[in-house]
Amino acid sequence: MRVCWAVLLAMLSWASEAAPTYRVDYRIGFDPARKEASVVIEVEPGKGRLHSLRFTMDPKRYREIAGDGEVVRKGDSVTWTLPKSGGHLSYRYRIDHRRKGGGYDARITPEFAIVRGDDLVPRATARSSRGARSQATLRADLPAGWTSLETAWQAITDERVFAVDDPDRSFDRPTGWIMAGDLGVRRDVVGANAEVCARCIRGWCGGDCMGISVAAPKGDIMRRNDTLAIIHATAPEMRAAFGALPEKILIVGAGDPMWRGGLSGPRSLFLHPDRPLISENGTSTLVHELTHVITRLHAEPGDDWIVEGIAEFYSMALLNRAGLLSDARLERGLAWMRNHGRAVKRLHTSRSAGPRTARAVVLFAALDAEIRQRTHDERSLDEVARALRKRREVSLSDLREISERVIGAPAKTLDTPLLD
């Protein structure tokens, strides 16, 4: 761990020279008996200073909120104004949560907890001194018998202390899936420098590689090694299609009564163990969610079909390119999508699923074919996906503009009543 720790210190030192900073330490505790997590946020000023944080906290889920300085709660809004010397804010969060008509997407039991860090520490509006950025860590106190804490962040001293660093934000939160408990975990590294990175599997190594952790309760049927094998096979194709891969991805899973599907998050995803890694129709929930994690695309209102259609298209295309799905089976999968979405007349929707996503897959397959044909196989949909990735918040106008730039003329595929 000395190499990783030295690199991290160098990064933090560089950050402190580049911008005034203050320290934030997140401490998480898990209480299975009360089905809650305790959260403490400690802030220490440095050359920079955090003045206040304003959270949105549902009173039904966040309670016993207290802290140094001034804490004001008005309905769902909680504003914490810090003393000049820093201080701490503490509260309790109710973990168990069911999705509408389905299983849990957050749960705590005597053996484990699965929860989103985005919920443990909800989105906050931060007011700080000019140009200041946080240097944040996450650590946890685990109940007796719990041996592991897994997050989407890189460990820095041991498996229970993590560096939380989001370069897109000045105030870092521990977003992404978090799992703790008596877990079975498999870790691996994929990438060009995997041999070097394997020596630094729990920490930041700075190489062209991606660390993977697959975690589930011990005794669970989670196919950890099968999952790693598929990622090993598809990662080079993901890099070729989308560009740089994250330094680390965490995959967590648990059986019923957890939600029977896949859910992506920042640098992480949840996958129910009963989901087939490759489905009968040639798609893959695992690769679909990995596409979400890597591209981080979000749709403008009405254009969720773009995000879901791209993820489902690439769930088949990447398997095919990696040699895990034959050309014939890919064609059968596209035929299945064509039939499944045949009744769809319009793609616009705020939440795409089922037949609408299937119809979007067919459209993206046609767009890929058009780009390849009109550019004499010099370009493909990959170039469109990489450009969309840079924008993050995407729309139909973005798709049309980028496709036209790639082809050199308007895309005929996108001139369709489906998009009226």
Solvent accessible surface area in square Angstrom, and as a share of the most:
residue,aa,sasa,rsa
1,M,103,0.46
2,R,215,0.79
3,V,109,0.62
4,C,6,0.03
5,W,90,0.32
6,A,59,0.46
7,V,39,0.23
8,L,11,0.06
9,L,85,0.42
10,A,63,0.49
11,M,60,0.27
12,L,49,0.24
13,S,57,0.36
14,W,176,0.62
15,A,30,0.23
16,S,41,0.26
17,E,143,0.64
18,A,66,0.51
19,A,18,0.14
20,P,45,0.28
21,T,15,0.09
22,Y,4,0.01
23,R,97,0.35
24,V,0,0.00
25,D,27,0.14
26,Y,0,0.00
27,R,79,0.29
28,I,5,0.02
29,G,13,0.13
30,F,15,0.06
31,D,38,0.20
32,P,31,0.20
33,A,100,0.77
34,R,119,0.44
35,K,93,0.39
36,E,9,0.04
37,A,0,0.00
38,S,38,0.24
39,V,0,0.00
40,V,27,0.16
41,I,0,0.00
42,E,67,0.30
43,V,9,0.05
44,E,107,0.48
45,P,42,0.27
46,G,53,0.51
47,K,175,0.74
48,G,1,0.01
49,R,62,0.23
50,L,2,0.01
51,H,38,0.17
52,S,13,0.08
53,L,0,0.00
54,R,124,0.45
55,F,2,0.01
56,T,93,0.54
57,M,0,0.00
58,D,55,0.29
59,P,70,0.44
60,K,162,0.69
61,R,32,0.12
62,Y,14,0.05
63,R,88,0.32
64,E,97,0.44
65,I,31,0.16
66,A,56,0.43
67,G,27,0.26
68,D,54,0.28
69,G,54,0.52
70,E,99,0.44
71,V,46,0.26
72,V,57,0.33
73,R,86,0.31
74,K,154,0.65
75,G,54,0.52
76,D,72,0.37
77,S,41,0.27
78,V,0,0.00
79,T,42,0.24
80,W,0,0.00
81,T,50,0.29
82,L,8,0.04
83,P,43,0.27
84,K,160,0.68
85,S,93,0.60
86,G,7,0.07
87,G,19,0.18
88,H,72,0.32
89,L,0,0.00
90,S,31,0.20
91,Y,5,0.02
92,R,35,0.13
93,Y,7,0.02
94,R,100,0.36
95,I,0,0.00
96,D,20,0.11
97,H,79,0.35
98,R,129,0.47
99,R,56,0.20
100,K,208,0.88
101,G,96,0.92
102,G,30,0.28
103,G,12,0.12
104,Y,38,0.14
105,D,18,0.09
106,A,5,0.04
107,R,56,0.21
108,I,0,0.00
109,T,12,0.07
110,P,100,0.63
111,E,96,0.43
112,F,19,0.08
113,A,1,0.01
114,I,0,0.00
115,V,0,0.00
116,R,54,0.20
117,G,0,0.00
118,D,38,0.20
119,D,49,0.26
120,L,0,0.00
121,V,0,0.00
122,P,13,0.08
123,R,155,0.57
124,A,21,0.17
125,T,75,0.43
126,A,40,0.31
127,R,140,0.51
128,S,38,0.25
129,S,35,0.22
130,R,229,0.83
131,G,53,0.51
132,A,5,0.04
133,R,79,0.29
134,S,9,0.06
135,Q,25,0.11
136,A,8,0.06
137,T,11,0.07
138,L,1,0.00
139,R,85,0.31
140,A,9,0.07
141,D,99,0.51
142,L,30,0.15
143,P,33,0.21
144,A,107,0.83
145,G,59,0.57
146,W,12,0.04
147,T,70,0.41
148,S,18,0.11
149,L,3,0.02
150,E,5,0.02
151,T,0,0.00
152,A,2,0.02
153,W,13,0.05
154,Q,25,0.11
155,A,5,0.04
156,I,13,0.07
157,T,71,0.41
158,D,67,0.34
159,E,62,0.28
160,R,85,0.31
161,V,19,0.11
162,F,6,0.03
163,A,14,0.11
164,V,3,0.01
165,D,71,0.37
166,D,14,0.07
167,P,107,0.67
168,D,85,0.44
169,R,109,0.40
170,S,54,0.35
171,F,15,0.06
172,D,3,0.02
173,R,17,0.06
174,P,0,0.00
175,T,16,0.09
176,G,1,0.01
177,W,1,0.00
178,I,4,0.02
179,M,0,0.00
180,A,0,0.00
181,G,0,0.00
182,D,49,0.25
183,L,7,0.04
184,G,13,0.12
185,V,25,0.15
186,R,114,0.42
187,R,65,0.24
188,D,49,0.25
189,V,7,0.04
190,V,5,0.03
191,G,28,0.27
192,A,74,0.58
193,N,64,0.33
194,A,20,0.16
195,E,139,0.62
196,V,80,0.46
197,C,2,0.01
198,A,56,0.43
199,R,193,0.70
200,C,9,0.06
201,I,63,0.32
202,R,84,0.31
203,G,5,0.05
204,W,60,0.21
205,C,39,0.23
206,G,45,0.43
207,G,30,0.29
208,D,70,0.36
209,C,14,0.08
210,M,0,0.00
211,G,11,0.11
212,I,2,0.01
213,S,5,0.03
214,V,0,0.00
215,A,0,0.00
216,A,0,0.00
217,P,15,0.09
218,K,121,0.51
219,G,82,0.78
220,D,35,0.18
221,I,108,0.55
222,M,10,0.05
223,R,87,0.32
224,R,32,0.12
225,N,95,0.49
226,D,70,0.36
227,T,1,0.01
228,L,14,0.07
229,A,60,0.47
230,I,18,0.09
231,I,0,0.00
232,H,77,0.34
233,A,37,0.29
234,T,0,0.00
235,A,1,0.01
236,P,73,0.46
237,E,43,0.19
238,M,0,0.00
239,R,59,0.21
240,A,65,0.51
241,A,0,0.00
242,F,3,0.01
243,G,22,0.21
244,A,79,0.61
245,L,22,0.11
246,P,25,0.15
247,E,83,0.37
248,K,23,0.10
249,I,0,0.00
250,L,0,0.00
251,I,0,0.00
252,V,0,0.00
253,G,0,0.00
254,A,2,0.01
255,G,21,0.20
256,D,91,0.47
257,P,48,0.30
258,M,1,0.01
259,W,69,0.24
260,R,128,0.47
261,G,6,0.05
262,G,10,0.10
263,L,19,0.10
264,S,35,0.22
265,G,12,0.11
266,P,39,0.25
267,R,43,0.16
268,S,0,0.00
269,L,0,0.00
270,F,0,0.00
271,L,3,0.02
272,H,1,0.01
273,P,4,0.02
274,D,63,0.33
275,R,81,0.29
276,P,54,0.34
277,L,20,0.10
278,I,65,0.33
279,S,23,0.15
280,E,182,0.82
281,N,35,0.18
282,G,4,0.04
283,T,10,0.06
284,S,1,0.01
285,T,20,0.12
286,L,0,0.00
287,V,0,0.00
288,H,21,0.09
289,E,15,0.07
290,L,0,0.00
291,T,2,0.01
292,H,27,0.12
293,V,5,0.03
294,I,1,0.00
295,T,2,0.01
296,R,82,0.30
297,L,9,0.04
298,H,116,0.52
299,A,26,0.20
300,E,69,0.31
301,P,133,0.83
302,G,22,0.21
303,D,11,0.06
304,D,27,0.14
305,W,0,0.00
306,I,0,0.00
307,V,11,0.06
308,E,37,0.16
309,G,0,0.00
310,I,1,0.01
311,A,1,0.00
312,E,30,0.13
313,F,12,0.05
314,Y,0,0.00
315,S,0,0.00
316,M,0,0.00
317,A,7,0.05
318,L,0,0.00
319,L,0,0.00
320,N,30,0.15
321,R,71,0.26
322,A,28,0.22
323,G,66,0.63
324,L,73,0.36
325,L,12,0.06
326,S,62,0.40
327,D,105,0.55
328,A,55,0.43
329,R,136,0.50
330,L,29,0.14
331,E,105,0.47
332,R,144,0.53
333,G,1,0.01
334,L,17,0.09
335,A,49,0.38
336,W,111,0.39
337,M,4,0.02
338,R,126,0.46
339,N,87,0.45
340,H,69,0.31
341,G,0,0.00
342,R,167,0.61
343,A,80,0.62
344,V,22,0.13
345,K,142,0.60
346,R,113,0.41
347,L,0,0.00
348,H,65,0.29
349,T,26,0.15
350,S,97,0.63
351,R,175,0.64
352,S,8,0.05
353,A,68,0.53
354,G,39,0.37
355,P,63,0.40
356,R,74,0.27
357,T,12,0.07
358,A,2,0.02
359,R,59,0.21
360,A,0,0.00
361,V,0,0.00
362,V,16,0.09
363,L,6,0.03
364,F,0,0.00
365,A,17,0.13
366,A,47,0.36
367,L,0,0.00
368,D,15,0.08
369,A,59,0.46
370,E,21,0.09
371,I,0,0.00
372,R,80,0.29
373,Q,129,0.57
374,R,71,0.26
375,T,17,0.10
376,H,155,0.69
377,D,105,0.55
378,E,147,0.66
379,R,96,0.35
380,S,13,0.08
381,L,0,0.00
382,D,16,0.08
383,E,52,0.23
384,V,1,0.00
385,A,1,0.01
386,R,78,0.29
387,A,19,0.15
388,L,0,0.00
389,R,49,0.18
390,K,174,0.74
391,R,90,0.33
392,R,86,0.31
393,E,88,0.40
394,V,0,0.00
395,S,10,0.06
396,L,18,0.09
397,S,76,0.49
398,D,20,0.10
399,L,0,0.00
400,R,98,0.36
401,E,83,0.37
402,I,0,0.00
403,S,0,0.00
404,E,75,0.34
405,R,134,0.49
406,V,8,0.05
407,I,21,0.11
408,G,66,0.64
409,A,31,0.24
410,P,91,0.57
411,A,9,0.07
412,K,147,0.62
413,T,28,0.16
414,L,3,0.02
415,D,122,0.63
416,T,26,0.15
417,P,88,0.55
418,L,16,0.08
419,L,6,0.03
420,D,114,0.59
